[in-house]
Amino acid sequence: MIETKGVIHGKTIELDEDLGFQDGDPVKVTVSAALPPGEGILRSAGGWADGGEEMDEWFEKLHRARRQSRPEPE
């Protein structure tokens, strides 16, 4: 098994090195993302990734509203 890195361009993966295969050779590929720590969660957050203080305020407002709508425990 050969392990190397590369970059995805649409459906094409450009490898950092020549692996010695001929054009058209069949291969089996296992892919894992080589993102920096935390980058995956930021990408999955979509528009919330850069929310900063605005998102903190929104969550605080939501938290206050939920506390008001719940009965106090006895």
PyMOL Python script that loads the backbone (N, CA, C, O; Angstrom):
from pymol import cmd

cmd.read_pdbstr("""\
ATOM      1  N   MET A   1       0.844  -1.176   0.000  1.00  0.00           N
ATOM      2  CA  MET A   1       0.000   0.000   0.000  1.00  0.00           C
ATOM      3  C   MET A   1       0.886   1.235   0.000  1.00  0.00           C
ATOM      4  O   MET A   1       1.904   1.278   0.690  1.00  0.00           O
ATOM      5  N   ILE A   2       0.496   2.232  -0.773  1.00  0.00           N
ATOM      6  CA  ILE A   2       1.239   3.490  -0.876  1.00  0.00           C
ATOM      7  C   ILE A   2       0.411   4.577  -0.200  1.00  0.00           C
ATOM      8  O   ILE A   2      -0.800   4.659  -0.408  1.00  0.00           O
ATOM      9  N   GLU A   3       1.052   5.395   0.595  1.00  0.00           N
ATOM     10  CA  GLU A   3       0.358   6.518   1.219  1.00  0.00           C
ATOM     11  C   GLU A   3       1.001   7.809   0.743  1.00  0.00           C
ATOM     12  O   GLU A   3       2.221   7.958   0.817  1.00  0.00           O
ATOM     13  N   THR A   4       0.199   8.736   0.259  1.00  0.00           N
ATOM     14  CA  THR A   4       0.688  10.030  -0.198  1.00  0.00           C
ATOM     15  C   THR A   4      -0.400  11.066   0.023  1.00  0.00           C
ATOM     16  O   THR A   4      -1.502  10.727   0.454  1.00  0.00           O
ATOM     17  N   LYS A   5      -0.107  12.302  -0.263  1.00  0.00           N
ATOM     18  CA  LYS A   5      -1.077  13.383  -0.115  1.00  0.00           C
ATOM     19  C   LYS A   5      -1.384  13.975  -1.475  1.00  0.00           C
ATOM     20  O   LYS A   5      -0.654  13.757  -2.442  1.00  0.00           O
ATOM     21  N   GLY A   6      -2.471  14.726  -1.536  1.00  0.00           N
ATOM     22  CA  GLY A   6      -2.847  15.374  -2.778  1.00  0.00           C
ATOM     23  C   GLY A   6      -3.909  16.422  -2.531  1.00  0.00           C
ATOM     24  O   GLY A   6      -4.276  16.706  -1.391  1.00  0.00           O
ATOM     25  N   VAL A   7      -4.401  16.996  -3.628  1.00  0.00           N
ATOM     26  CA  VAL A   7      -5.407  18.045  -3.563  1.00  0.00           C
ATOM     27  C   VAL A   7      -6.553  17.672  -4.498  1.00  0.00           C
ATOM     28  O   VAL A   7      -6.326  17.226  -5.623  1.00  0.00           O
ATOM     29  N   ILE A   8      -7.776  17.855  -4.030  1.00  0.00           N
ATOM     30  CA  ILE A   8      -8.942  17.544  -4.855  1.00  0.00           C
ATOM     31  C   ILE A   8      -9.291  18.741  -5.727  1.00  0.00           C
ATOM     32  O   ILE A   8      -9.331  19.879  -5.259  1.00  0.00           O
ATOM     33  N   HIS A   9      -9.541  18.467  -6.999  1.00  0.00           N
ATOM     34  CA  HIS A   9     -10.025  19.448  -7.969  1.00  0.00           C
ATOM     35  C   HIS A   9     -11.254  18.833  -8.627  1.00  0.00           C
ATOM     36  O   HIS A   9     -11.127  18.111  -9.616  1.00  0.00           O
ATOM     37  N   GLY A  10     -12.441  19.108  -8.095  1.00  0.00           N
ATOM     38  CA  GLY A  10     -13.653  18.478  -8.615  1.00  0.00           C
ATOM     39  C   GLY A  10     -13.607  16.980  -8.368  1.00  0.00           C
ATOM     40  O   GLY A  10     -13.540  16.544  -7.219  1.00  0.00           O
ATOM     41  N   LYS A  11     -13.643  16.174  -9.450  1.00  0.00           N
ATOM     42  CA  LYS A  11     -13.577  14.722  -9.325  1.00  0.00           C
ATOM     43  C   LYS A  11     -12.152  14.200  -9.487  1.00  0.00           C
ATOM     44  O   LYS A  11     -11.941  12.987  -9.476  1.00  0.00           O
ATOM     45  N   THR A  12     -11.183  15.082  -9.634  1.00  0.00           N
ATOM     46  CA  THR A  12      -9.789  14.688  -9.838  1.00  0.00           C
ATOM     47  C   THR A  12      -8.978  14.943  -8.569  1.00  0.00           C
ATOM     48  O   THR A  12      -9.126  15.988  -7.934  1.00  0.00           O
ATOM     49  N   ILE A  13      -8.120  13.988  -8.201  1.00  0.00           N
ATOM     50  CA  ILE A  13      -7.197  14.175  -7.081  1.00  0.00           C
ATOM     51  C   ILE A  13      -5.794  14.308  -7.661  1.00  0.00           C
ATOM     52  O   ILE A  13      -5.280  13.381  -8.286  1.00  0.00           O
ATOM     53  N   GLU A  14      -5.181  15.468  -7.448  1.00  0.00           N
ATOM     54  CA  GLU A  14      -3.812  15.702  -7.919  1.00  0.00           C
ATOM     55  C   GLU A  14      -2.854  15.306  -6.791  1.00  0.00           C
ATOM     56  O   GLU A  14      -2.850  15.920  -5.724  1.00  0.00           O
ATOM     57  N   LEU A  15      -2.042  14.273  -7.043  1.00  0.00           N
ATOM     58  CA  LEU A  15      -1.135  13.749  -6.021  1.00  0.00           C
ATOM     59  C   LEU A  15       0.148  14.569  -5.962  1.00  0.00           C
ATOM     60  O   LEU A  15       0.568  15.165  -6.954  1.00  0.00           O
ATOM     61  N   ASP A  16       0.762  14.590  -4.783  1.00  0.00           N
ATOM     62  CA  ASP A  16       2.013  15.328  -4.587  1.00  0.00           C
ATOM     63  C   ASP A  16       3.206  14.650  -5.256  1.00  0.00           C
ATOM     64  O   ASP A  16       4.245  15.279  -5.456  1.00  0.00           O
ATOM     65  N   GLU A  17       3.062  13.377  -5.601  1.00  0.00           N
ATOM     66  CA  GLU A  17       4.182  12.653  -6.205  1.00  0.00           C
ATOM     67  C   GLU A  17       3.683  11.652  -7.245  1.00  0.00           C
ATOM     68  O   GLU A  17       2.522  11.244  -7.209  1.00  0.00           O
ATOM     69  N   ASP A  18       4.542  11.265  -8.154  1.00  0.00           N
ATOM     70  CA  ASP A  18       4.218  10.259  -9.163  1.00  0.00           C
ATOM     71  C   ASP A  18       4.325   8.887  -8.503  1.00  0.00           C
ATOM     72  O   ASP A  18       5.361   8.544  -7.933  1.00  0.00           O
ATOM     73  N   LEU A  19       3.255   8.111  -8.582  1.00  0.00           N
ATOM     74  CA  LEU A  19       3.238   6.800  -7.941  1.00  0.00           C
ATOM     75  C   LEU A  19       3.680   5.675  -8.877  1.00  0.00           C
ATOM     76  O   LEU A  19       3.768   4.521  -8.459  1.00  0.00           O
ATOM     77  N   GLY A  20       3.953   6.000 -10.124  1.00  0.00           N
ATOM     78  CA  GLY A  20       4.459   5.011 -11.052  1.00  0.00           C
ATOM     79  C   GLY A  20       3.395   4.217 -11.796  1.00  0.00           C
ATOM     80  O   GLY A  20       3.732   3.277 -12.515  1.00  0.00           O
ATOM     81  N   PHE A  21       2.142   4.562 -11.647  1.00  0.00           N
ATOM     82  CA  PHE A  21       1.071   3.891 -12.372  1.00  0.00           C
ATOM     83  C   PHE A  21       0.979   4.453 -13.786  1.00  0.00           C
ATOM     84  O   PHE A  21       1.402   5.577 -14.054  1.00  0.00           O
ATOM     85  N   GLN A  22       0.426   3.657 -14.671  1.00  0.00           N
ATOM     86  CA  GLN A  22       0.196   4.104 -16.040  1.00  0.00           C
ATOM     87  C   GLN A  22      -1.183   4.757 -16.131  1.00  0.00           C
ATOM     88  O   GLN A  22      -2.088   4.405 -15.374  1.00  0.00           O
ATOM     89  N   ASP A  23      -1.345   5.705 -17.052  1.00  0.00           N
ATOM     90  CA  ASP A  23      -2.631   6.347 -17.278  1.00  0.00           C
ATOM     91  C   ASP A  23      -3.679   5.272 -17.589  1.00  0.00           C
ATOM     92  O   ASP A  23      -3.477   4.449 -18.481  1.00  0.00           O
ATOM     93  N   GLY A  24      -4.773   5.279 -16.870  1.00  0.00           N
ATOM     94  CA  GLY A  24      -5.839   4.299 -17.083  1.00  0.00           C
ATOM     95  C   GLY A  24      -5.759   3.079 -16.182  1.00  0.00           C
ATOM     96  O   GLY A  24      -6.684   2.266 -16.179  1.00  0.00           O
ATOM     97  N   ASP A  25      -4.667   2.921 -15.404  1.00  0.00           N
ATOM     98  CA  ASP A  25      -4.565   1.794 -14.476  1.00  0.00           C
ATOM     99  C   ASP A  25      -5.677   1.878 -13.427  1.00  0.00           C
ATOM    100  O   ASP A  25      -5.929   2.955 -12.887  1.00  0.00           O
ATOM    101  N   PRO A  26      -6.342   0.760 -13.133  1.00  0.00           N
ATOM    102  CA  PRO A  26      -7.350   0.792 -12.070  1.00  0.00           C
ATOM    103  C   PRO A  26      -6.675   0.853 -10.699  1.00  0.00           C
ATOM    104  O   PRO A  26      -5.651   0.210 -10.470  1.00  0.00           O
ATOM    105  N   VAL A  27      -7.254   1.625  -9.806  1.00  0.00           N
ATOM    106  CA  VAL A  27      -6.733   1.739  -8.440  1.00  0.00           C
ATOM    107  C   VAL A  27      -7.896   1.738  -7.463  1.00  0.00           C
ATOM    108  O   VAL A  27      -9.031   2.022  -7.847  1.00  0.00           O
ATOM    109  N   LYS A  28      -7.626   1.425  -6.216  1.00  0.00           N
ATOM    110  CA  LYS A  28      -8.599   1.530  -5.143  1.00  0.00           C
ATOM    111  C   LYS A  28      -8.146   2.682  -4.258  1.00  0.00           C
ATOM    112  O   LYS A  28      -6.975   2.754  -3.885  1.00  0.00           O
ATOM    113  N   VAL A  29      -9.055   3.578  -3.922  1.00  0.00           N
ATOM    114  CA  VAL A  29      -8.692   4.790  -3.186  1.00  0.00           C
ATOM    115  C   VAL A  29      -9.428   4.853  -1.858  1.00  0.00           C
ATOM    116  O   VAL A  29     -10.641   4.648  -1.812  1.00  0.00           O
ATOM    117  N   THR A  30      -8.712   5.133  -0.783  1.00  0.00           N
ATOM    118  CA  THR A  30      -9.292   5.428   0.520  1.00  0.00           C
ATOM    119  C   THR A  30      -8.925   6.868   0.826  1.00  0.00           C
ATOM    120  O   THR A  30      -7.750   7.234   0.788  1.00  0.00           O
ATOM    121  N   VAL A  31      -9.923   7.687   1.130  1.00  0.00           N
ATOM    122  CA  VAL A  31      -9.683   9.122   1.288  1.00  0.00           C
ATOM    123  C   VAL A  31      -9.994   9.553   2.713  1.00  0.00           C
ATOM    124  O   VAL A  31     -11.004   9.141   3.284  1.00  0.00           O
ATOM    125  N   SER A  32      -9.136  10.374   3.284  1.00  0.00           N
ATOM    126  CA  SER A  32      -9.414  11.024   4.567  1.00  0.00           C
ATOM    127  C   SER A  32      -8.970  12.474   4.452  1.00  0.00           C
ATOM    128  O   SER A  32      -7.980  12.779   3.787  1.00  0.00           O
ATOM    129  N   ALA A  33      -9.692  13.347   5.092  1.00  0.00           N
ATOM    130  CA  ALA A  33      -9.385  14.773   5.019  1.00  0.00           C
ATOM    131  C   ALA A  33      -8.164  15.086   5.869  1.00  0.00           C
ATOM    132  O   ALA A  33      -8.004  14.561   6.971  1.00  0.00           O
ATOM    133  N   ALA A  34      -7.320  15.937   5.347  1.00  0.00           N
ATOM    134  CA  ALA A  34      -6.123  16.370   6.069  1.00  0.00           C
ATOM    135  C   ALA A  34      -6.281  17.835   6.462  1.00  0.00           C
ATOM    136  O   ALA A  34      -5.402  18.658   6.203  1.00  0.00           O
ATOM    137  N   LEU A  35      -7.419  18.151   7.093  1.00  0.00           N
ATOM    138  CA  LEU A  35      -7.698  19.528   7.494  1.00  0.00           C
ATOM    139  C   LEU A  35      -7.002  19.844   8.807  1.00  0.00           C
ATOM    140  O   LEU A  35      -6.773  18.952   9.624  1.00  0.00           O
ATOM    141  N   PRO A  36      -6.664  21.116   9.014  1.00  0.00           N
ATOM    142  CA  PRO A  36      -6.092  21.507  10.309  1.00  0.00           C
ATOM    143  C   PRO A  36      -7.118  21.296  11.424  1.00  0.00           C
ATOM    144  O   PRO A  36      -8.320  21.323  11.164  1.00  0.00           O
ATOM    145  N   PRO A  37      -6.666  21.089  12.650  1.00  0.00           N
ATOM    146  CA  PRO A  37      -7.594  20.870  13.763  1.00  0.00           C
ATOM    147  C   PRO A  37      -8.626  21.991  13.862  1.00  0.00           C
ATOM    148  O   PRO A  37      -8.274  23.170  13.820  1.00  0.00           O
ATOM    149  N   GLY A  38      -9.886  21.624  13.993  1.00  0.00           N
ATOM    150  CA  GLY A  38     -10.965  22.595  14.128  1.00  0.00           C
ATOM    151  C   GLY A  38     -11.586  23.042  12.819  1.00  0.00           C
ATOM    152  O   GLY A  38     -12.702  23.561  12.818  1.00  0.00           O
ATOM    153  N   GLU A  39     -10.900  22.856  11.714  1.00  0.00           N
ATOM    154  CA  GLU A  39     -11.395  23.326  10.421  1.00  0.00           C
ATOM    155  C   GLU A  39     -12.662  22.596  10.001  1.00  0.00           C
ATOM    156  O   GLU A  39     -13.561  23.205   9.420  1.00  0.00           O
ATOM    157  N   GLY A  40     -12.745  21.315  10.284  1.00  0.00           N
ATOM    158  CA  GLY A  40     -13.930  20.546   9.903  1.00  0.00           C
ATOM    159  C   GLY A  40     -15.193  21.071  10.563  1.00  0.00           C
ATOM    160  O   GLY A  40     -16.221  21.212   9.900  1.00  0.00           O
ATOM    161  N   ILE A  41     -15.134  21.365  11.864  1.00  0.00           N
ATOM    162  CA  ILE A  41     -16.318  21.866  12.556  1.00  0.00           C
ATOM    163  C   ILE A  41     -16.678  23.252  12.063  1.00  0.00           C
ATOM    164  O   ILE A  41     -17.861  23.576  11.968  1.00  0.00           O
ATOM    165  N   LEU A  42     -15.684  24.089  11.744  1.00  0.00           N
ATOM    166  CA  LEU A  42     -15.983  25.411  11.204  1.00  0.00           C
ATOM    167  C   LEU A  42     -16.679  25.313   9.856  1.00  0.00           C
ATOM    168  O   LEU A  42     -17.625  26.054   9.592  1.00  0.00           O
ATOM    169  N   ARG A  43     -16.224  24.413   9.008  1.00  0.00           N
ATOM    170  CA  ARG A  43     -16.868  24.235   7.704  1.00  0.00           C
ATOM    171  C   ARG A  43     -18.288  23.728   7.862  1.00  0.00           C
ATOM    172  O   ARG A  43     -19.175  24.132   7.111  1.00  0.00           O
ATOM    173  N   SER A  44     -18.518  22.844   8.832  1.00  0.00           N
ATOM    174  CA  SER A  44     -19.862  22.294   9.015  1.00  0.00           C
ATOM    175  C   SER A  44     -20.802  23.309   9.658  1.00  0.00           C
ATOM    176  O   SER A  44     -22.019  23.135   9.601  1.00  0.00           O
ATOM    177  N   ALA A  45     -20.271  24.355  10.260  1.00  0.00           N
ATOM    178  CA  ALA A  45     -21.099  25.369  10.902  1.00  0.00           C
ATOM    179  C   ALA A  45     -21.738  26.310   9.892  1.00  0.00           C
ATOM    180  O   ALA A  45     -22.666  27.043  10.233  1.00  0.00           O
ATOM    181  N   GLY A  46     -21.259  26.301   8.662  1.00  0.00           N
ATOM    182  CA  GLY A  46     -21.842  27.148   7.623  1.00  0.00           C
ATOM    183  C   GLY A  46     -21.779  28.618   7.991  1.00  0.00           C
ATOM    184  O   GLY A  46     -20.714  29.140   8.322  1.00  0.00           O
ATOM    185  N   GLY A  47     -22.921  29.282   7.932  1.00  0.00           N
ATOM    186  CA  GLY A  47     -22.992  30.711   8.221  1.00  0.00           C
ATOM    187  C   GLY A  47     -22.690  31.060   9.660  1.00  0.00           C
ATOM    188  O   GLY A  47     -22.421  32.221   9.969  1.00  0.00           O
ATOM    189  N   TRP A  48     -22.728  30.085  10.545  1.00  0.00           N
ATOM    190  CA  TRP A  48     -22.453  30.351  11.950  1.00  0.00           C
ATOM    191  C   TRP A  48     -20.957  30.391  12.258  1.00  0.00           C
ATOM    192  O   TRP A  48     -20.569  30.799  13.352  1.00  0.00           O
ATOM    193  N   ALA A  49     -20.122  29.979  11.326  1.00  0.00           N
ATOM    194  CA  ALA A  49     -18.688  29.866  11.597  1.00  0.00           C
ATOM    195  C   ALA A  49     -18.066  31.195  12.000  1.00  0.00           C
ATOM    196  O   ALA A  49     -17.140  31.219  12.810  1.00  0.00           O
ATOM    197  N   ASP A  50     -18.560  32.303  11.447  1.00  0.00           N
ATOM    198  CA  ASP A  50     -17.994  33.615  11.752  1.00  0.00           C
ATOM    199  C   ASP A  50     -18.947  34.455  12.589  1.00  0.00           C
ATOM    200  O   ASP A  50     -18.860  35.682  12.573  1.00  0.00           O
ATOM    201  N   GLY A  51     -19.862  33.813  13.323  1.00  0.00           N
ATOM    202  CA  GLY A  51     -20.881  34.536  14.072  1.00  0.00           C
ATOM    203  C   GLY A  51     -20.348  35.342  15.236  1.00  0.00           C
ATOM    204  O   GLY A  51     -20.859  36.425  15.518  1.00  0.00           O
ATOM    205  N   GLY A  52     -19.334  34.842  15.919  1.00  0.00           N
ATOM    206  CA  GLY A  52     -18.710  35.553  17.029  1.00  0.00           C
ATOM    207  C   GLY A  52     -19.697  36.005  18.082  1.00  0.00           C
ATOM    208  O   GLY A  52     -20.547  35.237  18.531  1.00  0.00           O
ATOM    209  N   GLU A  53     -19.571  37.289  18.477  1.00  0.00           N
ATOM    210  CA  GLU A  53     -20.398  37.842  19.548  1.00  0.00           C
ATOM    211  C   GLU A  53     -21.884  37.834  19.187  1.00  0.00           C
ATOM    212  O   GLU A  53     -22.736  37.648  20.056  1.00  0.00           O
ATOM    213  N   GLU A  54     -22.189  38.033  17.918  1.00  0.00           N
ATOM    214  CA  GLU A  54     -23.588  38.030  17.485  1.00  0.00           C
ATOM    215  C   GLU A  54     -24.250  36.696  17.817  1.00  0.00           C
ATOM    216  O   GLU A  54     -25.387  36.668  18.288  1.00  0.00           O
ATOM    217  N   MET A  55     -23.547  35.592  17.574  1.00  0.00           N
ATOM    218  CA  MET A  55     -24.101  34.268  17.878  1.00  0.00           C
ATOM    219  C   MET A  55     -24.196  34.061  19.386  1.00  0.00           C
ATOM    220  O   MET A  55     -25.156  33.459  19.867  1.00  0.00           O
ATOM    221  N   ASP A  56     -23.202  34.556  20.143  1.00  0.00           N
ATOM    222  CA  ASP A  56     -23.253  34.441  21.606  1.00  0.00           C
ATOM    223  C   ASP A  56     -24.499  35.135  22.146  1.00  0.00           C
ATOM    224  O   ASP A  56     -25.182  34.606  23.022  1.00  0.00           O
ATOM    225  N   GLU A  57     -24.795  36.342  21.609  1.00  0.00           N
ATOM    226  CA  GLU A  57     -25.980  37.085  22.046  1.00  0.00           C
ATOM    227  C   GLU A  57     -27.254  36.323  21.691  1.00  0.00           C
ATOM    228  O   GLU A  57     -28.185  36.255  22.494  1.00  0.00           O
ATOM    229  N   TRP A  58     -27.294  35.751  20.491  1.00  0.00           N
ATOM    230  CA  TRP A  58     -28.468  35.007  20.055  1.00  0.00           C
ATOM    231  C   TRP A  58     -28.706  33.802  20.963  1.00  0.00           C
ATOM    232  O   TRP A  58     -29.839  33.552  21.373  1.00  0.00           O
ATOM    233  N   PHE A  59     -27.649  33.055  21.279  1.00  0.00           N
ATOM    234  CA  PHE A  59     -27.800  31.886  22.153  1.00  0.00           C
ATOM    235  C   PHE A  59     -28.201  32.294  23.566  1.00  0.00           C
ATOM    236  O   PHE A  59     -28.973  31.588  24.215  1.00  0.00           O
ATOM    237  N   GLU A  60     -27.687  33.422  24.052  1.00  0.00           N
ATOM    238  CA  GLU A  60     -28.073  33.893  25.377  1.00  0.00           C
ATOM    239  C   GLU A  60     -29.553  34.259  25.398  1.00  0.00           C
ATOM    240  O   GLU A  60     -30.253  33.936  26.357  1.00  0.00           O
ATOM    241  N   LYS A  61     -30.038  34.928  24.353  1.00  0.00           N
ATOM    242  CA  LYS A  61     -31.452  35.287  24.254  1.00  0.00           C
ATOM    243  C   LYS A  61     -32.313  34.021  24.210  1.00  0.00           C
ATOM    244  O   LYS A  61     -33.356  33.958  24.861  1.00  0.00           O
ATOM    245  N   LEU A  62     -31.890  33.036  23.461  1.00  0.00           N
ATOM    246  CA  LEU A  62     -32.611  31.766  23.380  1.00  0.00           C
ATOM    247  C   LEU A  62     -32.645  31.080  24.743  1.00  0.00           C
ATOM    248  O   LEU A  62     -33.683  30.563  25.156  1.00  0.00           O
ATOM    249  N   HIS A  63     -31.518  31.076  25.437  1.00  0.00           N
ATOM    250  CA  HIS A  63     -31.429  30.445  26.755  1.00  0.00           C
ATOM    251  C   HIS A  63     -32.376  31.133  27.744  1.00  0.00           C
ATOM    252  O   HIS A  63     -33.062  30.460  28.514  1.00  0.00           O
ATOM    253  N   ARG A  64     -32.416  32.477  27.726  1.00  0.00           N
ATOM    254  CA  ARG A  64     -33.320  33.212  28.619  1.00  0.00           C
ATOM    255  C   ARG A  64     -34.781  32.878  28.313  1.00  0.00           C
ATOM    256  O   ARG A  64     -35.579  32.683  29.230  1.00  0.00           O
ATOM    257  N   ALA A  65     -35.130  32.813  27.031  1.00  0.00           N
ATOM    258  CA  ALA A  65     -36.500  32.499  26.635  1.00  0.00           C
ATOM    259  C   ALA A  65     -36.891  31.100  27.096  1.00  0.00           C
ATOM    260  O   ALA A  65     -38.020  30.888  27.539  1.00  0.00           O
ATOM    261  N   ARG A  66     -35.979  30.150  26.997  1.00  0.00           N
ATOM    262  CA  ARG A  66     -36.287  28.781  27.430  1.00  0.00           C
ATOM    263  C   ARG A  66     -36.480  28.719  28.944  1.00  0.00           C
ATOM    264  O   ARG A  66     -37.347  27.989  29.425  1.00  0.00           O
ATOM    265  N   ARG A  67     -35.684  29.475  29.701  1.00  0.00           N
ATOM    266  CA  ARG A  67     -35.834  29.489  31.160  1.00  0.00           C
ATOM    267  C   ARG A  67     -37.178  30.068  31.560  1.00  0.00           C
ATOM    268  O   ARG A  67     -37.794  29.592  32.514  1.00  0.00           O
ATOM    269  N   GLN A  68     -37.649  31.097  30.842  1.00  0.00           N
ATOM    270  CA  GLN A  68     -38.929  31.741  31.168  1.00  0.00           C
ATOM    271  C   GLN A  68     -40.104  30.824  30.869  1.00  0.00           C
ATOM    272  O   GLN A  68     -41.124  30.888  31.554  1.00  0.00           O
ATOM    273  N   SER A  69     -39.980  29.976  29.864  1.00  0.00           N
ATOM    274  CA  SER A  69     -41.098  29.120  29.470  1.00  0.00           C
ATOM    275  C   SER A  69     -41.185  27.828  30.277  1.00  0.00           C
ATOM    276  O   SER A  69     -42.157  27.084  30.144  1.00  0.00           O
ATOM    277  N   ARG A  70     -40.181  27.550  31.112  1.00  0.00           N
ATOM    278  CA  ARG A  70     -40.195  26.316  31.907  1.00  0.00           C
ATOM    279  C   ARG A  70     -40.671  26.614  33.323  1.00  0.00           C
ATOM    280  O   ARG A  70     -40.291  27.629  33.907  1.00  0.00           O
ATOM    281  N   PRO A  71     -41.503  25.729  33.880  1.00  0.00           N
ATOM    282  CA  PRO A  71     -41.899  25.919  35.287  1.00  0.00           C
ATOM    283  C   PRO A  71     -40.701  25.663  36.221  1.00  0.00           C
ATOM    284  O   PRO A  71     -39.831  24.842  35.931  1.00  0.00           O
ATOM    285  N   GLU A  72     -40.686  26.372  37.323  1.00  0.00           N
ATOM    286  CA  GLU A  72     -39.625  26.182  38.307  1.00  0.00           C
ATOM    287  C   GLU A  72     -39.776  24.820  38.969  1.00  0.00           C
ATOM    288  O   GLU A  72     -40.898  24.402  39.257  1.00  0.00           O
ATOM    289  N   PRO A  73     -38.679  24.123  39.216  1.00  0.00           N
ATOM    290  CA  PRO A  73     -38.777  22.822  39.903  1.00  0.00           C
ATOM    291  C   PRO A  73     -39.231  23.023  41.345  1.00  0.00           C
ATOM    292  O   PRO A  73     -38.887  24.020  41.979  1.00  0.00           O
ATOM    293  N   GLU A  74     -40.000  22.076  41.853  1.00  0.00           N
ATOM    294  CA  GLU A  74     -40.518  22.181  43.229  1.00  0.00           C
ATOM    295  C   GLU A  74     -39.523  21.722  44.241  1.00  0.00           C
ATOM    296  O   GLU A  74     -39.804  21.748  45.439  1.00  0.00           O
TER     297      GLU A  74
END
""", "prot")
cmd.dss("prot")
cmd.show_as("cartoon", "prot")
cmd.util.cbc("prot")
cmd.orient("prot")
